[in-house]
Amino acid sequence: MEAIILAGGLGTRLRHLVPDLPKPMAVVGGKPFLEIVLQRLAAAGFEHIVLSIGYMSEKIISHFGSQFQGMRLSYEIETSPLGTGGALRNALDVCKTDHAFVLNGDSYLELDYQALEDMWCAQRMPVIVGRRVEDVARYGQLVVDGKHVLDFLEKTGQGAGVINAGCYVLPKTILNDFARDSVFSLESDFLAPQVRLQDFLVYVAEGYFIDIGIPQDYLRAQQEMAGGKFAA
């Protein structure tokens, strides 16, 4: 299995807490958060990881090098910000198989990766991973019918619902209509219109989920890591 980790963001909301590191390298439980994400992927049997990086990329490369716990690491480096879509478009070119898992470097989700791989192998359709939460306000909300995503609402809702967990299984060629180095958002420029035009499966995960992108959740991760929430 192959995965792309989007880890090139500027992390401005977290900058005052981790001024000298890119956001995915923020320390949680005594280790970089990105290391926790990679540990989980290694345990799930992934063989190749593409790290899409930009801001302070050298700190990520120098820490991890070319392999981690048996996984081969490749790097796709943004010379200027491309947005989540542009970064992913370039990173997909580095993948060797016909599909890739896509994750955010500042999010952790306990997930049955083999079940997702089996879903892909059975249906060969793109998959968006959702997660039920008590308040969708901070996240993109998914409108689902049990098996498919019907609509994608980018941070417009409130109350309980299914959010976009920032994890996907996508065909390698899904963004080929965009030129390399295009600047665009995966969520608002691609997913939001495309879920109305083509079939996207949904996989609703039940495991522990946290996004450290804002200070209060970064500090919550510190507490919950000590309490054993993370399975890596």
N, C-alpha and C positions, 0 to 999 in steps of 0.2 A: 504494500500500500504506500501511496505517496500523499504528502500533505504540503500545503502552502500556508505559512503563517505570515499574516500581514502585521508588520512590526515597524513601520516607518513613520508613524505619526509624530507630531511635535510635542504632544503631551502637555500643552500649555496649562491646563487646569491642575496638573499635578506638579508643575515646575517648582513651586515654592517648597515642596516636601522632598523632591529628589532633583535638585538643581544641576547635578553633575552627571546624570545618567539619562539615557532614553527611557521612556515610560515602561517598556516591557522588562527592563533590567532593574526596576524598583525592587528593593529587597523585601521579601515576605517570608517569615519563618527562618531567617538566616541565609536565604539564598535568593538569587534573582527570580522574579515571577516567571519569566520565560523558561527558566530551567525546570520549574514545576510543570509547565505545559509540555515541555519536551519529554520529561520523565514519563508522563502519562501516555504519550504517543509511543515511546519506546516499549512500555509495558504492553501496549495493544498490538505490537508487532509491525509497526511501520518501518520501512526500510530506507526511505528517502524523504528528506524535508527540504523544501525551498523556503528560505527566510527572505521575505521582501522587506528591505530595510532602507533607511535614508538618514534621518536625524541621528547624529552620533553613531553612525553605523560601525565605525572602527571599534567601539567598545563591545559591541555584540560579537563581531568577528574575532577579536582578540580573546574573548572569554571562551567561545565555543570551538573555534577552529573548524576543521573539515569533517568531524564526526562527533557523535554524542551517543553513548550507550549502545553502540552497534549500528546506529543510523548514519547514513551519509548525509552531510549538510551541504547545500548549495546556497549561494547568495545572489539575489537580484537587487542591485543598489540603485535607488532613485537619486539622480543628480539634482533634481528639483521636484517639489511635491506634485504627484500625479493624481491624488485622490485614491480612494479604495479601489475604484474601477480600473484606473490606469495602472496602478501598482499590480493588481491581479492579472490584467491583460498581459503585462510583460512576464510575470512569474509563470504563467501557464505555459509559455514557450519553453521553459526549462524542464518541465515535467516529461517523463519518458513514456508513461502509460496513457490510456485514452480518457482517463478521468482523474480528478484530484479532490481530496478533502481540502477545505479552506477554513481557516480559523483566524481569530484575532489574537494578537500577542498579548493583549491586556485583559483577556477573559479566560476564565477557567470553567469548564463544564464537564461533569461526570457523565460519560456517554458510552454506550455500547457500540464501539466503532465497527465491530464485525457485523452487527445487525444492520448498520448503515451500508456497509460494503455489500452485504447480501441483498439489500434492497436495490442497490445500483445494478448488481449482476442480474437480478431477476427482471428488472424493468427498463434499465438503460435510460432513465429520465433524471433530470436534475432534481436534487433534494434540498429543501431548506429545513434546517433544524429549528424547531420552536421550543419554547419553554413557558409553562404556565406560571404567572406571577400575580401577586395581589394588586399591583399598580403598574400599568403599562406606560405611564407618562414619560419615563426616561428612555424608552426604547421604541424601535419600530414595531408596530403591531401587525400580526398576521390575521387575516380573515380566512378560516379554513372550513372544509366540509368533512373533516375526518381523515381524508386521504390526500387532498390537494389543497394548494394555496389558491384562494380565490381573489385576494386583494392584499396589498402591502401598503400599510399606512405609516408613513415615516414620522414618528414622534408627535402624533396628533391626538391620541386618545387618553383616557384615564380610567381608573378602576381595574378590576381583574380581567385577565385575558391571556392570550398566547402571544408572546413576543418573538421577534427574530433574535435568536441566540447568537447570531454572528458566525454560524458554522454551516457549511454547505458541502454537498458532493456535486461537482460540476464536470461536464464534458470538457476536455482539453480545448476544444475549438469554440466554446460557447461565446467568447468575446471577440472572435476573429473579424467581425464587422467593424470593430474599432481598430484604428491604426496603432502600432506600437508607440508608446510615449504620449498617447492621448491623455488628456486630463478630464476625468469624470468620476462621478460617484457610483459605485456598484449598486448602492441601495436606491437612491432616488432617480438616477439617470438610466439604470438598466432594469433592476428587479421590479420596481414599482410599475412601470408600463408593461414589462414582459410577462408578468404573472397573469395578465388579462389576455395575452395573445397566445401563450403556449402553456403546456402542462408542466407544473412544478409539483412534485410530491412534497408532503410535509411529514416530518418525523418529530413527534413531540417528546422531548427528553424529560425525565423525571428527576435526574440526579442534581447534586449540588451545583449551583451556578453563581459566579460572581464576576463583576466587571470592575477593575480597579481604576477606571478612568477618571473618577472624581475623588476628592480627598476623603469624604466620609466612607466610601466603600473601600478605598485603599486601607484606611485605618481599621475598618471592620475585618478585612482580610487578615490583618495582623493578629487580631484577637482570635478569629476562627481557625487560623492555621495552628495556633497554639492549642486549640481545643480539638484538633484532630479531624477537622472537616475535610481536608484534602486527602485524597486517596493515593497520591503519587508516592 
